[in-house]
Amino acid sequence: MRFSGRTVIVTGAASGIGAETARLFAREGATVFASDIDDDGGARLAAETQGDVRFVHCDVTDTASIKALMDHAAAETGGIDVVFNNAAAGGALAPIDEIEPSEWDGTMDLVLRSVAFGIRYAVPHMKGRRGASIVNVSSVAAVGPGYSPTAYAVAKAGVLHLTKCAAADLARHDIRVNAIQPGFINTNIFTSSIEVPEEMKEMAKAVIAQQSANAQPVKRGGQPADIAEAVAYLASDAAGFVTGTSLVVDGGITIGPRHSWDPEEETLFAGLQKMQEEAEAAAAGSPAGSAAS
Ligand SMILES: NC(=O)c1ccc[n+]([C@@H]2O[C@H](COP(=O)([O-])OP(=O)(O)OC[C@H]3O[C@@H](n4cnc5c(N)ncnc54)[C@H](O)[C@@H]3O)[C@@H](O)[C@H]2O)c1
């Protein structure tokens, strides 16, 4: 068991990637402080998961709430070994020419500032712990436009840079800091920022799973367990030489446009290739030394 005797914090643990990762850490022997603003979901997770999972209410947009979570976990167990800064939502949907300042700030607070202060208030309890490690959730949205609304994409790109800067700052305390960049993962996030009935949420999840499966080299929808396994690796001693980096776990969706990996798809240069083949065929068919040469 990779995390026996370790204290692990998971934010946004009531649903999706956070819930699955909390379950994995608990299975592997950790004491998991699973936090969220969804008290019912958090309580359900703690009740239904085998192992030591303790739910703590924490709103990651509230720095006092983050500090209270970290102080509570350390007071109960003596310190913190692993922090998984995971909580977020899709944030503001507006494009850059329409977004309001409050929408921008709200998204930055939830997606980026939350991670900064998740690190800030955990680290005093992580110093001197062997194998201390922080994993932050970024996204393929940080690779380029088109995967998410703009404010979220910018905040997730910020999480990547924050990860590198924090890895540098915290090297002196032997704390590793890395990020994970999930692709399209089958969770509630696609509808969590908009008001839709429950059955439509399930429909939206199914549509996105199908569309992403068709758009990526790995021909299935991404699951929370795909991310949980990668997070556990980054948090574990097996990744002891890994810090300040990011792991993209996306079924290959960011490797390039479909024609670059799908043998059924016509390649970008198919037209040129065809012209060349036609020219070669014509040259082969024409008599040697003809006037055309
Ligand atoms: N699902 C994807 O395709 C995908 C892709 C890239 C990145 N991500 C990232 O993965 C992380 C987890 O998302 P998910 O897909 O599991 O979504 P999810 O909606 O299933 O889970 C997010 C959890 O965060 C909680 N949360 C929201 N606001 C909070 C707050 N202020 N304080 C504390 N908790 C809060 C929610 O209650 C929920 O339980 C997020 O950082 C998200 O941006 C997800």
The ligand as a Gaussian input file, in Angstrom:
#p B3LYP/6-31G(d) Opt

LIG

0 1
 N      -13.904000      16.541000     -16.155000
 C      -13.063000      17.017000     -17.040000
 O      -13.186000      16.769000     -18.253000
 C      -11.909000      17.875000     -16.588000
 C      -10.920000      18.212000     -17.529000
 C       -9.855000      18.992000     -17.133000
 C       -9.755000      19.423000     -15.821000
 N      -10.731000      19.088000     -14.923000
 C      -10.572000      19.559000     -13.557000
 O      -10.710000      18.474000     -12.670000
 C      -11.108000      18.977000     -11.389000
 C      -12.279000      18.155000     -10.859000
 O      -13.389000      18.342000     -11.701000
 P      -14.445000      17.181000     -12.026000
 O      -14.413000      16.976000     -13.489000
 O      -14.253000      16.046000     -11.126000
 O      -15.793000      17.985000     -11.722000
 P      -17.009000      17.700000     -10.705000
 O      -17.972000      18.797000     -10.959000
 O      -17.472000      16.289000     -10.830000
 O      -16.325000      17.865000      -9.267000
 C      -15.901000      19.108000      -8.791000
 C      -16.111000      19.162000      -7.285000
 O      -15.610000      20.423000      -6.818000
 C      -16.534000      20.930000      -5.885000
 N      -16.427000      22.384000      -5.785000
 C      -16.880000      23.312000      -6.659000
 N      -16.654000      24.548000      -6.166000
 C      -16.044000      24.388000      -4.966000
 C      -15.564000      25.276000      -3.981000
 N      -15.695000      26.608000      -4.104000
 N      -14.964000      24.766000      -2.884000
 C      -14.847000      23.427000      -2.725000
 N      -15.304000      22.532000      -3.611000
 C      -15.891000      23.009000      -4.727000
 C      -17.890000      20.485000      -6.383000
 O      -18.874000      20.532000      -5.346000
 C      -17.583000      19.087000      -6.883000
 O      -17.780000      18.128000      -5.861000
 C      -11.403000      20.460000     -11.601000
 O      -10.267000      21.218000     -11.222000
 C      -11.590000      20.566000     -13.084000
 O      -11.352000      21.872000     -13.558000
 C      -11.804000      18.322000     -15.266000

